[in-house]
Amino acid sequence: MSFTKRCIAPAATVFIVMAVSFIVYNLVWRTGIPWIHKPLAFISGITLFLSHWFGTLYIYPISFRRGASLIERVLASLSIPLIFTIKEIVRISSSYTLLESLYYFVSPLAVGITFFAILQMGISEVLMRRKLKKSGENVKVLSLGAVASMVIGLSVVVIIFAWGLGENYFYLFLVGFRSLFGPGVGI
């Protein structure tokens, strides 16, 4: 199977869902009709969230089934967090310099979504190996890479979002920003 079908197509499917949800969510208010705006914003908001945060649970298994190598599965799975972060960097670049905008790569949201994808890759790898084992293939269900992916991904996500409900990591993010770029205007 071609690289496009193995990796690009699964990631493109999630990207299209993400893009359409983003467009609908950000433009539906212009209808001026609350009974259309509210349900469409609600549905597109949920779909946008699910595509950002859980797209890897679709991309990784599909790529695995289509014969993608480990590196291809990882790159395809990380494409959505990368695209999301780049979109946010472009959005904030109207208010910040290029270097300040690039610092967003270490923001709690960017790091959290990336490591949550890494956690999902480990889970998906184990589930796909289990499925292969059940079909009779001689494969270890738990690999070192999959377990490391789950442990590291979960640890970072918990540290970022559970440690002080995310405030502590955000504080460190701001301290780093101010150390590198100064306090900014009005801070």
C-alpha positions as CSV (number, residue, x, y, z in Angstrom):
1,M,0.0,0.0,0.0
2,S,1.3,3.5,-0.8
3,F,2.5,6.0,1.8
4,T,-0.5,8.2,1.0
5,K,-2.9,5.4,1.9
6,R,-0.9,4.2,4.9
7,C,-0.2,7.6,6.6
8,I,-1.5,10.6,4.9
9,A,-5.1,9.4,4.3
10,P,-5.8,8.6,8.0
11,A,-4.3,11.9,9.2
12,A,-6.1,13.8,6.4
13,T,-9.4,12.4,7.5
14,V,-8.9,13.7,11.1
15,F,-7.6,17.0,9.7
16,I,-10.7,17.5,7.5
17,V,-13.0,16.8,10.5
18,M,-10.9,19.2,12.5
19,A,-10.9,21.9,9.8
20,V,-14.6,21.7,9.1
21,S,-15.4,21.7,12.8
22,F,-13.2,24.8,13.3
23,I,-14.8,26.6,10.4
24,V,-18.3,25.9,11.5
25,Y,-17.6,26.7,15.1
26,N,-16.0,30.0,14.3
27,L,-18.5,31.1,11.6
28,V,-21.9,29.8,12.7
29,W,-22.6,32.7,15.1
30,R,-22.9,34.9,12.0
31,T,-26.2,33.3,11.2
32,G,-27.7,35.5,13.9
33,I,-30.2,32.8,14.5
34,P,-29.7,31.3,18.0
35,W,-31.6,28.1,17.4
36,I,-29.1,27.3,14.6
37,H,-26.1,28.9,16.2
38,K,-26.2,27.1,19.6
39,P,-26.6,23.5,18.4
40,L,-24.2,23.8,15.6
41,A,-21.6,25.5,17.8
42,F,-22.1,22.8,20.4
43,I,-21.7,19.9,18.0
44,S,-18.8,21.5,16.1
45,G,-17.1,22.4,19.3
46,I,-17.3,18.8,20.6
47,T,-16.2,17.5,17.2
48,L,-13.3,19.9,17.2
49,F,-12.2,18.9,20.7
50,L,-12.5,15.2,19.8
51,S,-10.4,15.5,16.6
52,H,-7.7,17.5,18.4
53,W,-7.4,15.4,21.5
54,F,-8.4,11.9,20.3
55,G,-7.5,11.8,16.6
56,T,-4.5,9.6,17.3
57,L,-6.9,6.8,18.4
58,Y,-8.1,6.8,14.8
59,I,-4.9,7.6,12.9
60,Y,-2.5,5.1,14.6
61,P,-4.7,1.9,14.3
62,I,-5.6,2.7,10.7
63,S,-2.0,3.3,9.8
64,F,-1.0,0.1,11.6
65,R,-3.6,-2.0,9.7
66,R,-2.5,-0.5,6.5
67,G,1.1,-1.7,7.1
68,A,2.8,1.6,8.1
69,S,6.1,1.4,9.8
70,L,6.5,2.5,13.4
71,I,8.0,5.8,12.3
72,E,5.2,6.4,9.8
73,R,2.6,5.7,12.4
74,V,4.2,8.1,14.9
75,L,4.6,10.9,12.3
76,A,1.0,10.5,11.1
77,S,-0.3,10.5,14.7
78,L,1.8,13.6,15.7
79,S,0.6,15.5,12.6
80,I,-2.6,16.6,14.2
81,P,-1.1,18.0,17.4
82,L,1.6,19.7,15.2
83,I,-1.0,21.2,12.9
84,F,-3.1,22.4,15.9
85,T,-0.1,24.0,17.5
86,I,1.0,25.7,14.3
87,K,-2.6,27.0,13.8
88,E,-2.4,28.5,17.3
89,I,1.0,30.0,16.6
90,V,-0.2,31.6,13.5
91,R,-3.2,32.9,15.4
92,I,-1.2,34.5,18.2
93,S,1.5,35.8,15.8
94,S,-0.7,38.9,15.2
95,S,0.0,39.9,18.7
96,Y,3.5,38.5,19.4
97,T,6.9,38.5,17.6
98,L,7.9,35.4,15.7
99,L,10.1,34.1,18.6
100,E,7.5,34.8,21.2
101,S,4.9,33.0,19.0
102,L,7.2,30.0,18.6
103,Y,7.5,29.8,22.4
104,Y,3.9,28.6,22.3
105,F,5.3,25.1,21.4
106,V,6.1,24.7,25.1
107,S,2.7,26.0,26.3
108,P,0.6,23.7,28.5
109,L,-1.9,23.1,25.7
110,A,0.7,22.3,23.0
111,V,2.8,20.0,25.3
112,G,-0.3,18.4,26.7
113,I,-1.9,17.6,23.4
114,T,1.4,16.2,22.1
115,F,2.0,13.9,25.1
116,F,-1.7,12.9,25.1
117,A,-1.1,11.7,21.5
118,I,2.0,9.8,22.6
119,L,-0.1,8.1,25.4
120,Q,-2.7,7.1,22.8
121,M,0.0,5.8,20.4
122,G,1.1,3.4,23.2
123,I,-2.4,2.3,23.9
124,S,-3.1,1.8,20.2
125,E,0.1,-0.2,19.7
126,V,-0.9,-2.6,22.5
127,L,-4.4,-3.0,21.3
128,M,-3.3,-3.6,17.7
129,R,-0.7,-6.2,18.9
130,R,-3.3,-7.9,21.0
131,K,-5.5,-8.1,18.0
132,L,-2.7,-9.7,16.0
133,K,-2.0,-12.1,18.8
134,K,-5.6,-13.2,18.9
135,S,-5.5,-13.8,15.1
136,G,-2.7,-16.3,15.7
137,E,0.4,-14.2,14.9
138,N,3.4,-14.7,17.2
139,V,3.8,-11.2,18.6
140,K,4.5,-9.8,22.0
141,V,1.5,-7.7,23.1
142,L,3.5,-5.4,25.4
143,S,6.6,-3.9,23.8
144,L,9.1,-1.7,25.6
145,G,8.2,1.2,23.2
146,A,4.5,0.9,23.8
147,V,4.8,0.8,27.5
148,A,7.3,3.7,27.6
149,S,5.0,5.7,25.4
150,M,2.1,5.1,27.8
151,V,4.1,5.8,30.9
152,I,5.8,8.9,29.5
153,G,2.7,10.3,27.9
154,L,0.5,9.7,31.0
155,S,3.2,11.1,33.3
156,V,3.6,14.4,31.4
157,V,-0.2,14.9,30.9
158,V,-0.8,14.3,34.6
159,I,2.1,16.6,35.6
160,I,0.8,19.4,33.3
161,F,-2.9,19.2,34.0
162,A,-3.2,17.6,37.5
163,W,-0.3,19.3,39.2
164,G,-2.1,22.3,40.7
165,L,-4.9,21.8,38.0
166,G,-2.5,23.0,35.4
167,E,-1.6,26.3,37.1
168,N,1.9,25.2,38.2
169,Y,3.0,24.3,34.7
170,F,1.4,27.5,33.3
171,Y,3.2,29.5,35.9
172,L,6.5,27.9,34.8
173,F,5.5,28.7,31.2
174,L,5.0,32.3,32.1
175,V,8.2,32.6,34.1
176,G,10.1,31.2,31.1
177,F,8.3,33.6,28.7
178,R,9.1,36.6,30.9
179,S,12.7,35.5,31.4
180,L,13.2,35.2,27.6
181,F,11.1,38.1,26.4
182,G,10.5,40.5,29.3
183,P,7.3,41.2,31.2
184,G,5.4,42.6,28.2
185,V,3.0,45.5,28.2
186,G,0.7,46.0,31.1
187,I,2.0,43.1,33.2
